[in-house]
Structure formats: C-alpha cells, structure tokens
Amino acid sequence: MLDPQARALIDLLTARAIPPVHTLTPADARRYYRERRFFTQPDPPPVASTQDLQADGPHGAIPLRVYRPAGTAPDAVLPVLVYFHGGGWTIGDLDTHDVLCRDLANGSGCAVVSVDYRLGPEYPFPAAVDDCVAATRWVGANAAALRVDARRLAVGGDSAGGNLAAVVCLVLRDAGDALPAFQLLIYPATDMRAVAPSHTTNAQGYVLTADSIAYYRGHYIADPAQWSDWRASPLLAGDHSRLPPALVITAGFDPLRDEGRQYADALSGAGTKAEYVCFERQIHGFITMGRVIDEANTAVALCAAVLRRALA
C-alpha cells in the first residue's frame, strides 16, 4: 500500500495541475524545484555554523557549503559527510538540500559538506563525476583547515547524488586514493539502462516517471553508448570489492527501487559490507519531504544514526 501521506501529495500535485518535469526546460525545472521545496520540506533547523566555500576542480571552482552541527565547539575536529544532492544531474543545488544537510549534521554529529556539482545539459557526463571526485579529495586535503577528520570522511547523496557517491568510491579505489569510511546511498540510480523490473511496475503515477527519468538521463548523457560506462552506471562496474561500507535506502514505489537493491546485493556479494532498507510505502524523493510525509523524518533519523555509528 502506498503511504496515505504520499498518496495525498500525489493527488494534490494532480489537482493543481503541476506540470511534469519532463515538460519543462532545465532552467524552469530548476526554478520550480527551488521555489516549491518550501511546501514539502520542514523548516531549516539551526546549526552551529554554515560557511560557503569553493573547491578547485578540473572544470573550475566548485561551490561548497559546510555545516557544523548544533552544540559543537568551533574548534572541535568532527567526522564529515561529503554530500551530493539529487535532481537527475539536471536540477538541484545547495539550497534545495539545505534542510536535509542540516538535519543530517545535527542528527549524526558530523560536519556536512554539500557539493554544488555541475549539471547537464550545460555540463554533460562525466563533469558531475569529475566535480564530486575533486570535491571529496579537496575536503580530505583541507581537513585541518575545515576542522574535520579525514580518516572519518563519508560520502553520500540521494538519487543522482547517490549515484555520484557510489561512483566516487569506485574512482578513489581504482586510483589508489584513501577511501571514504562510509557511503550513504539514498535511492541511488545505479544502472542507466533502466532495465530493472521496478522501472516497469513503477513507471507511472509516483512523481518520478519513465518520462522524467528519460528527461534527466538525456540531459546528463546524450550518447546512449555511455549508459554502460560504470562512471554512469556503478552497478556495471567489474568489481565491487574493497569499497567502503554502505547503507542503501530505497522506496517501494520508486522506479529505481530494484537497481538500488541490486547495488546493495552487488556490494554484499563482493564482500563489501552493505545494509539495505526499503521504505516499502514510499515514493522517490520522499526523504526531503518531511513536512508532509512523516516517514521522511524516520528515514533521515536512520541515516543520521548509521552515520554516527559508522564514523564514531
């Protein structure tokens, strides 16, 4: 059964004739996402501090926002989560995920560094990957100045951001770099081919549709030949061993549900520690909707608790 609160949200979107994202230009889709987030997101909780910075990257400067959790001393050295926002590699920014990053910081006791990576179609694949790898390396290299512990660095993200977090771990492992201590993958996209059964069973009616998936994918990757590149589809990587422990969260009415489960299984099958939790009654994107979906707050609390334990 679909969560009644999720059903009420879907019915309201239909009643108000909110245009589907695949009918909008990327510029309009970005603007609508920023403007409409206030309806579904909780009020931003206070944190100890926020700071906007920039990391150096191969395509130029990468905007970052650093959060320190409420109640922490300015000079305390904290574990850190490098976070990549969702939005189909096409929409989303530091502001659309500000509340979630604040909640994760406060709940986990970690600093959070949110990454404003480049988006398609202006910057197609693999620009987002390049930015996220560079940002993660930058945080590790500047840990002392940021007052964070590079040995207790996690990466995470939701949807497209979960995809990017998984790919960052693969890139760093293959490069012989220091690995993150943990990866938090919230309904991640892991297979650009969109062939898992849930892409059929959940193709329509649950906010993220087959049409919107094609829209996002088309703006990120213009050439279908690149769908099988593991930097786009981490499920297709040849080796899932020697990666950081993971928490993979999915939603039961999400087209991406099955590929998220497949990624957790691939990690476990290769000997990488992975925990898997499916919020069976939920839709894609629910974790940022805590104002209207109570289970979103449960999911955020779960993520924060697992981060706290993993980075202790």
Buried (B, 14 or more C-beta within 10 A) or exposed (E): EBBEBBBEBBEEBEEEEEEEBBEBEBEEBBEBBBEEBEEBBBEBEEBBEBEEBEBEBEEEEBBBBBBBBBEBEEEBBBBBBBBBBBBBBBBBBBBBBBBBBBBBBBBBBBBBBBBBBBBBEEBBBBBBBBBBBBBBBBBBEBBEEBBBBBEBBBBBBBBBBBBBBBBBBBBBBEEEBBBBBBBBBBBBBBBBBBEBEBBEEBBEEBBBBBBBBEBBBBBBBEEEEBBEBBBBBBBBBEEBEEBBBBBBBBBBBBBBBBBBBBBBBBBBEBEBEBBBBBBBBBBBBBBBBBBBBEBBBBBBBBBBEBBBEBBE
